[in-house]
Amino acid sequence: MKPTLKDKDKLISRCTELYKNNPSQLIIIREFDQTYTSEQALWWYTRETFLYRLLNKALRIQNIDLLFFFRFFIYDIQKQLEFDQCLQSIQIYRAQLMSNNELNELKNSIGEYISINSFFSTSLDKKYTLFLLGDVKSIHDDLHRVLFEINADPNHIGVKPFADISSKSYFTNEFEVLIMLGAIFRLNNIYLNEENIWIINLLLCSDQDYDLKFRIDQIKRKYDDHDTNLFSFGRILHQMNKYTDAEKYYRRLLTEFSDDYKQTGLCYYQLGRVYSGRGKYDESIKWYEKSLKIMMETMNSNDSNIAECFNSIGNIYRKKQDYEQAIEAYQKAKDIWEQEFGENHLKVAMCLINMGVVYDAKENYIQALQCLEKALIIKQNYLGINHSDVAILYNNIGLVYECLDQFDLALENFNRACEIYRTSFHLQNIDYGSTLENIAHLYENNQKWRQALIYLEEAATIYRHTLSPAHPRVIQIEQNIGHVSSLIRN
């Protein structure tokens, strides 16, 4: 269900009411009403008018009704970004002043993911971006100068579109790269450089980068149906844990889908995700099953949406510790994706990892290893041997071998993970610290106290550099170092 001209008429009417006492903006509103075309979306977005201010405010405060009127405009921006998508990996920059609380929150989130609930404006010009930060003497004591350094690769399946919009922008000389709203970034590192500027390294993530993690649930979905961008607002609200607003949005969509059975089914699926996020698993299952029923009636049996639904049902059963039904659901999703994409696709790897988690929880370690090692091969083929996902899988395979009391194989896999972090990523990566800590525990469990202490201290160095002193991981590892040191002394 694509946005229609009716949406634009509603937005014009709403804006006319909001700006009824502002003659200059009313002139621009009339200009927009009379001249706007979808090919001008980026030009209008970058122009300093009611449109830019109102849209970003609506995104910031999650004004569902207003966002509904803006959906045609967001749709047009997305299409322009997709059409002009950057074709190769780039590094881009963003300047920002940040409070102590904001900066400390990010320091405590290294290795985690952050979602952006608005369009993300960046620049290819580092010097210009640094110039925007100003001189340190001109900054208020409570604020810090921050430079985001962002690596964005369009070849990762599922990344939000991003494009150099210089030729389409109202301001043609700013070398601006705009990233679509709802983008997910991995926060790799934070450090203070010699100019007293905080450097924050971000990696633009694909759906697979975000979904294929042991420690997080699936947060978003990528559908094959091009019209499902209508669900984007709800997904963003979901990512921000605004479940009430997300549900309100999806229920409003349902009224528009009264004559569209297929879209109704997709909306039921999103409502299932909302209830899952709330921890209401029984209600979530009911929505997923209603969605699945419609999908089976309106789609081909091997449609990727059906596989997504089975995978989500598996996630719910896993959380409910109903492991047999979880495995059954994951297997159905895996069968569909293998039929559609082949046995060596990242979606298949996702199912294998999910199944590995379940087998590990059941203490069926051999089957867990089989799933994880198959997923490892797929991810190496897709992402390369030095990708962070590969390192995380080596780490988790090591944990399973540790459960099997196979010390040498556990250590071998932990070391492989460490090699990837040393060669391809910042040495202050918090996942690197976690793997070092796992090696320390392995030695500790085998009463090899001195070796354990070496790895604990190396991990602690990373945690101290990247996390606040009050962070639980810092406190815990300091206690562990004290405990192992006392064992050595005694």
MINU-915215 format. One line per 8 residues: number of its first residue (from 1); their letters; for each residue x, y, z of C-alpha. Coordinates in Angstrom, 1 decimal, decimal comma. Each point is the difference from the previous one (the first is absolute). Layout:
// MINU-915215
NUM) A) X Y Z; ...
//
This chain:
// MINU-915215
1) MKPTLKDK) 0,0 0,0 0,0; 1,9 3,0 -1,3; -0,5 3,6 1,3; -2,5 2,0 -2,0; -0,6 3,6 -0,9; -2,6 0,0 2,8; 2,8 -0,2 2,5; 1,5 3,2 -1,4
9) DKLISRCT) -3,3 1,8 0,2; -0,3 -1,0 3,7; 3,5 1,3 0,7; -0,7 3,3 -1,7; -3,2 0,4 1,9; 1,7 -0,8 3,3; 3,0 2,3 -0,7; -2,3 2,9 -1,1
17) ELYKNNPS) -1,8 -0,3 3,4; 3,3 -0,2 2,0; 1,5 3,1 -1,8; -3,1 2,0 -0,4; 1,6 3,0 1,8; 3,3 -0,2 -1,9; -0,5 1,6 -3,5; 3,5 -0,8 -1,2
25) QLIIIREF) -0,4 -3,7 0,6; -3,5 0,0 -1,5; 1,5 1,3 -3,2; 2,5 -2,9 0,0; -2,8 -2,5 0,8; -1,9 1,2 -3,0; 3,2 -0,3 -2,1; 0,4 -3,5 1,2
33) DQTYTSEQ) -3,6 -0,9 -0,7; 0,1 1,4 -3,6; 3,5 -1,1 -1,1; 1,2 -3,1 1,9; 0,9 -3,1 -1,9; 1,5 -3,2 1,4; 3,3 0,8 -1,8; 0,3 3,1 2,1
41) ALWWYTRE) -0,2 -1,8 3,4; 3,6 0,5 1,0; 0,0 3,6 -1,2; -3,0 0,8 2,2; 1,4 -2,0 2,9; 3,3 1,9 0,1; -1,7 3,4 -0,4; -0,5 1,8 3,3
49) TFLYRLLN) -3,8 0,1 0,1; -3,0 -1,3 1,9; 0,5 -3,3 -1,6; 3,5 -0,8 1,4; -0,8 1,3 3,5; -3,4 -1,6 0,2; 1,1 -3,4 -1,2; 3,0 -0,2 2,3
57) KALRIQNI) -2,1 1,1 2,9; -2,6 -2,6 -0,7; 2,7 -2,7 -0,2; 1,6 1,2 3,2; -3,1 0,0 2,1; -1,7 -2,9 -1,9; -3,1 1,9 -1,0; -1,8 -2,9 -1,6
65) DLLFFFRF) -2,8 2,1 -1,6; 2,4 2,4 -1,6; 2,4 -2,7 -1,2; -3,0 -1,6 -1,7; -0,4 3,1 -2,1; 3,7 0,1 -0,8; 0,2 -3,6 -1,3; -0,2 1,0 -3,7
73) FIYDIQKQ) 2,9 2,4 0,5; 2,2 -2,5 1,8; -0,8 -2,5 -2,7; 1,2 2,4 -2,6; 3,2 0,7 1,9; 0,7 -3,7 0,3; -0,5 -0,5 -3,7; 2,4 2,8 -0,8
81) LEFDQCLQ) 2,6 -1,4 2,3; -0,4 -3,5 -1,5; 0,3 1,4 -3,5; 3,2 2,0 0,8; 1,4 -2,6 2,5; 3,8 0,2 0,5; 1,5 -2,9 -1,9; 3,1 -0,6 2,1
89) SIQIYRAQ) 1,1 0,1 3,6; 0,6 3,5 1,4; 1,0 1,7 3,2; -2,2 3,0 1,0; 0,0 2,4 2,9; -2,4 1,8 2,3; 0,7 2,7 2,5; -2,0 0,3 3,2
97) LMSNNELN) 0,2 1,6 3,4; -0,9 -2,5 2,7; -0,7 0,3 3,8; 1,9 -2,1 2,6; -3,0 -2,3 0,5; -0,4 -0,6 -3,7; 3,7 -0,8 -0,4; 0,1 -2,3 3,0
105) ELKNSIGE) -3,0 -1,9 -1,3; 1,8 -0,6 -3,2; 3,2 -1,0 1,8; -2,0 -2,7 1,8; -1,4 -1,2 -3,3; 3,2 -0,9 -1,9; -0,5 -3,2 -2,0; -3,8 0,5 0,1
113) YISINSFF) -2,4 1,5 -2,6; -1,7 3,3 -0,2; -3,0 0,9 -2,2; -0,6 3,4 -1,6; -3,7 1,1 0,0; 0,6 2,7 -2,6; 1,8 0,6 -3,2; 3,8 0,1 0,8
121) STSLDKKY) 1,9 2,8 -1,7; 3,7 -0,5 -0,5; 2,8 1,4 -2,2; 2,8 -1,3 -2,1; 2,2 3,0 0,9; 1,7 -0,7 3,3; 1,7 3,4 0,2; -3,3 1,8 -0,5
129) TLFLLGDV) -1,6 -2,2 2,7; 2,8 0,8 2,5; -0,4 3,7 -0,8; -3,7 -0,3 1,0; 1,1 -1,1 3,5; 1,7 3,3 0,7; 2,8 0,8 2,4; 0,1 -1,7 3,4
137) KSIHDDLH) 0,0 3,3 1,8; -3,4 0,9 -1,5; -1,7 -3,1 1,4; -1,9 0,1 3,2; 1,4 -2,0 2,9; -2,8 -2,5 0,0; 0,4 -0,9 -3,7; 2,5 -2,1 -1,9
145) RVLFEINA) 1,1 0,3 -3,6; -0,8 -3,3 -1,8; 1,0 -1,2 -3,4; -1,8 -3,1 -1,4; 2,1 -2,0 -2,4; -2,4 -2,3 -1,9; 0,9 -2,9 -2,3; -2,9 -0,8 -2,4
153) DPNHIGVK) 0,1 -2,8 -2,5; -2,9 -0,3 -2,5; 1,0 -3,6 -0,8; -1,3 -1,3 3,3; -3,5 -1,4 -0,6; -2,7 1,9 1,8; 1,8 3,2 0,9; -2,2 3,1 -0,1
161) PFADISSK) 0,6 2,0 -3,2; 2,5 2,9 0,1; 1,0 2,4 -2,7; 2,1 3,0 -0,8; -2,8 2,5 -0,5; 2,0 3,0 -1,0; -1,6 0,2 -3,4; -3,5 -0,4 1,4
169) SYFTNEFE) 0,4 2,2 3,0; -1,2 3,6 0,5; 3,7 0,6 1,1; 2,1 -1,4 -2,7; 3,5 0,6 1,4; -0,1 -1,9 3,3; 1,0 -3,5 -1,2; -2,9 -1,4 2,1
177) VLIMLGAI) -0,6 -3,7 0,2; -3,5 -0,7 1,4; -0,8 -3,4 1,6; -3,6 -1,2 0,1; -1,9 0,2 3,3; -0,1 -3,1 2,1; 3,7 -0,9 -0,6; 1,8 -2,2 2,4
185) FRLNNIYL) 3,6 0,6 1,0; 2,5 -2,1 1,9; 2,0 2,2 2,5; 3,5 -1,4 -0,4; 2,1 2,4 2,0; 0,3 3,4 1,8; 3,2 1,9 0,8; 1,2 3,5 0,7
193) NEENIWII) 2,5 1,2 -2,6; 2,9 2,5 0,4; -2,3 3,0 -1,0; -2,3 -0,9 2,9; -2,7 -1,2 -2,4; -1,8 -3,2 0,8; 0,1 -2,4 -3,0; -2,9 -2,4 -0,2
201) NLLLCSDQ) 0,4 -2,9 -2,6; -3,2 -1,3 -1,4; -0,7 -2,7 -2,5; -3,2 0,1 -2,1; -1,5 -3,4 0,5; -2,1 -2,2 -2,3; -3,0 -2,0 1,2; 2,2 -3,0 0,2
209) DYDLKFRI) 2,7 1,8 2,0; -2,7 0,9 2,4; -2,0 -3,2 0,2; 2,8 -2,6 0,1; 1,1 0,7 3,6; -0,3 -2,4 2,9; -0,6 2,6 2,5; -2,9 2,0 -1,6
217) DQIKRKYD) -3,4 -0,9 -1,4; -1,0 0,9 -3,5; -1,0 3,6 -0,1; -1,0 0,6 -3,5; -1,1 -1,8 -3,2; 0,7 0,5 -3,7; -2,9 -1,0 -2,2; 0,1 -0,7 -3,7
225) DHDTNLFS) -3,2 2,0 -0,5; 1,1 3,5 -1,0; -3,1 1,6 1,5; 0,8 -1,1 3,5; 1,8 3,3 0,7; -3,4 1,0 1,5; 1,1 -2,1 3,0; 3,2 2,0 0,4
233) FGRILHQM) -1,4 2,5 2,6; -1,2 -2,9 2,1; 3,4 -1,7 -0,2; 1,8 3,1 1,1; -2,4 0,4 3,0; 0,6 -3,7 0,8; 3,8 0,5 -0,1; -0,4 2,8 2,5
241) NKYTDAEK) -2,2 -2,2 2,3; -2,9 2,3 -0,6; -2,4 -3,0 -0,1; -3,2 1,8 0,7; 0,6 2,5 -2,8; 1,1 -2,8 -2,4; -3,2 -1,9 0,8; -2,1 3,1 -0,6
249) YYRRLLTE) 1,7 0,5 -3,3; -0,6 -3,6 -1,2; -3,6 0,0 1,2; -0,6 3,2 -2,0; 1,6 -1,7 -3,0; -2,5 -2,9 0,4; -2,8 2,4 -0,7; 1,6 0,9 -3,3
257) FSDDYKQT) 0,6 -3,6 -0,9; -3,7 -1,0 0,4; -0,1 -0,9 -3,7; 3,5 -1,5 -0,2; 0,1 -3,4 1,6; 3,7 -0,5 -0,7; 1,1 3,3 1,6; -2,2 -0,8 2,9
265) GLCYYQLG) 2,0 -3,2 0,6; 3,2 2,0 -0,1; -1,4 2,4 2,5; -1,0 -2,8 2,3; 3,6 -1,2 -0,1; 1,3 3,5 1,1; -2,5 -0,1 2,9; 1,4 -3,4 1,0
273) RVYSGRGK) 3,4 1,7 0,2; -1,3 2,7 2,2; -1,5 -2,4 2,5; 3,3 -2,0 -0,1; 1,9 3,2 0,9; -2,3 0,5 2,9; 0,7 -3,5 1,2; -3,6 -1,1 -0,5
281) YDESIKWY) 0,9 -3,2 -1,8; -3,4 -1,7 -0,1; -1,6 3,0 -1,6; 2,9 0,3 -2,4; -0,5 -3,6 -1,1; -3,7 0,6 -0,7; 0,9 3,0 -2,3; 2,7 -2,0 -1,8
289) EKSLKIMM) -2,3 -2,9 -0,6; -2,7 2,3 -1,4; 2,6 1,5 -2,2; 1,3 -3,4 -1,1; -3,5 -1,2 -0,9; -0,5 3,0 -2,4; 3,5 -0,3 -1,4; -0,6 -3,7 -0,9
297) ETMNSNDS) -3,2 1,0 -1,8; 1,4 3,0 -1,9; 3,6 -0,8 -0,7; 2,1 -2,8 -1,6; 0,9 -2,7 2,5; 3,7 0,9 -0,3; -0,5 3,8 0,5; 2,7 1,6 2,2
305) NIAECFNS) -2,7 1,7 2,1; -1,3 -3,4 1,1; 3,5 -1,1 1,0; 0,4 3,3 2,0; -3,2 -0,8 1,8; 1,1 -3,6 0,8; 3,3 1,3 1,3; -1,7 2,6 2,2
313) IGNIYRKK) -2,3 -2,8 1,4; 3,2 -2,0 0,7; 1,4 3,0 2,0; -3,1 0,1 2,1; 0,0 -3,7 0,8; 3,7 0,3 0,8; -0,7 2,8 2,5; -2,8 -2,1 1,5
321) QDYEQAIE) 2,6 -2,9 0,3; -2,3 -2,2 -2,2; 3,1 -1,2 -1,9; -1,7 -2,7 -2,1; -2,5 2,4 -1,6; 2,8 2,5 -0,4; 2,1 -2,4 -2,0; -3,0 -1,0 -2,1
329) AYQKAKDI) -0,7 3,6 -0,9; 3,6 0,8 -0,8; 0,2 -3,1 -2,2; -3,0 1,1 -2,0; 1,5 3,5 -0,5; 3,4 -1,6 -0,9; -1,7 -2,3 -2,6; -1,7 2,9 -1,7
337) WEQEFGEN) 3,1 2,1 -0,2; 2,1 -2,9 -1,3; -2,6 -0,5 -2,7; 0,0 3,6 -0,9; 3,6 1,1 0,4; 2,0 -3,3 0,2; 1,7 -1,6 3,0; 2,8 2,6 0,3
345) HLKVAMCL) -2,0 3,2 0,6; 0,2 2,3 3,0; -3,7 -0,6 0,8; 0,8 -3,7 0,3; 3,0 0,9 2,3; -2,4 2,0 2,2; -2,2 -3,1 0,4; 3,0 -2,2 0,7
353) INMGVVYD) 1,2 2,4 2,7; -3,5 0,1 1,6; -0,1 -3,8 0,0; 3,5 -0,1 1,5; -1,2 2,2 2,8; -2,9 -2,4 0,7; 2,2 -3,1 -0,1; 2,5 1,7 2,3
361) AKENYIQA) -2,8 0,8 2,5; -1,1 -3,7 -0,2; 3,6 -0,9 0,7; 0,1 -1,8 -3,3; 3,4 1,3 -0,8; 0,9 -2,2 -2,9; -3,0 1,2 -2,0; 0,7 3,6 1,1
369) LQCLEKAL) 3,5 -0,3 -1,4; -1,3 -1,4 -3,3; -2,3 3,0 -0,4; 2,5 2,6 1,0; 2,8 -1,4 -2,2; -2,3 -0,1 -3,0; -1,0 3,6 0,6; 3,7 0,9 0,4
377) IIKQNYLG) 0,8 -1,3 -3,5; -2,9 2,0 -1,5; 1,0 3,2 1,7; 3,6 -0,4 -1,0; -1,1 -0,5 -3,6; -2,3 3,1 0,1; 1,9 2,3 2,3; 3,6 -1,0 -0,2
385) INHSDVAI) 2,2 -1,8 2,5; 0,8 3,1 2,0; -3,5 1,3 0,6; -1,2 0,8 3,5; -2,9 -2,5 -0,4; 2,5 -2,7 -0,7; 2,0 0,9 3,1; -3,2 -0,1 2,1
393) LYNNIGLV) -0,8 -3,5 -1,4; 3,5 -1,3 0,8; -0,6 1,3 3,6; -3,3 -1,7 0,4; 1,3 -3,3 -1,5; 2,8 0,3 2,6; -2,6 0,3 2,7; -1,7 -3,2 -1,1
401) YECLDQFD) 3,2 -1,9 -0,1; 0,7 1,3 3,6; -3,4 -1,5 1,0; 1,3 -3,3 -1,5; 3,1 0,3 2,1; 2,2 0,0 -3,1; 2,5 2,6 1,2; 2,3 0,0 -3,1
409) LALENFNR) -2,9 0,4 -2,5; -1,6 2,8 2,1; 3,3 1,8 0,2; 0,7 -0,4 -3,7; -3,3 1,6 -0,9; 0,4 2,8 2,5; 3,4 0,7 -1,5; -1,3 0,1 -3,5
417) ACEIYRTS) -2,5 2,7 1,1; 2,8 2,0 1,6; 2,0 -0,2 -3,2; -2,8 1,6 -1,9; -0,4 2,8 2,5; 3,8 0,6 -0,1; 0,3 0,1 -3,8; -3,3 1,6 -1,1
425) FHLQNIDY) -1,5 2,0 2,8; 0,9 2,5 2,7; 1,8 -1,6 2,9; -2,4 1,8 2,3; -3,0 -1,9 -1,4; -2,1 -1,2 3,0; -0,7 -3,4 -1,7; 3,7 -0,5 0,0
433) GSTLENIA) 0,0 0,6 3,7; -2,7 -2,5 0,4; 1,9 -2,7 -1,8; 3,1 0,8 2,0; -2,1 -0,4 3,2; -1,3 -3,4 -1,3; 3,6 -1,2 -0,5; 0,8 1,2 3,6
441) HLYENNQK) -2,9 -2,0 1,4; 1,1 -3,0 -2,0; 3,4 0,1 1,7; -1,6 0,8 3,3; -2,2 -3,1 -0,2; 3,1 -2,0 -0,6; 1,8 1,6 3,0; 2,6 1,7 -2,3
449) WRQALIYL) -0,2 3,2 2,1; 3,0 1,9 -1,6; -1,3 -0,4 -3,5; -3,5 0,9 1,1; 1,3 3,2 1,5; 1,8 1,1 -3,2; -3,2 -0,2 -2,0; -2,1 1,6 2,7
457) EEAATIYR) 2,3 3,0 0,2; 0,0 0,3 -3,8; -3,8 -0,1 0,0; -0,1 2,5 2,8; 2,1 2,4 -1,9; -2,5 0,0 -2,8; -3,0 0,4 2,4; 1,7 2,9 1,8
465) HTLSPAHP) 0,6 1,8 -3,2; -3,4 -0,5 -1,5; -2,4 -0,1 3,0; -0,6 2,2 3,0; 1,6 -1,0 3,4; -3,5 -0,8 1,3; -0,9 -2,3 -2,8; -0,9 -3,5 1,3
473) RVIQIEQN) 2,5 -1,7 -2,3; 2,8 2,2 1,3; -0,9 -0,7 3,6; -0,3 -3,7 -0,6; 3,3 -0,4 -1,7; 1,8 2,0 2,7; -1,5 -2,4 2,5; 1,1 -3,0 -2,1
481) IGHVSSLI) 3,6 1,4 -0,2; 0,1 0,4 3,7; -1,3 -3,6 0,6; 2,5 -1,6 -2,4; 2,9 2,2 1,4; -0,8 -1,3 3,5; 0,1 -3,6 -1,3; 3,4 0,6 -1,5
489) RN) 1,3 1,6 3,2; -1,3 -2,9 2,1
//
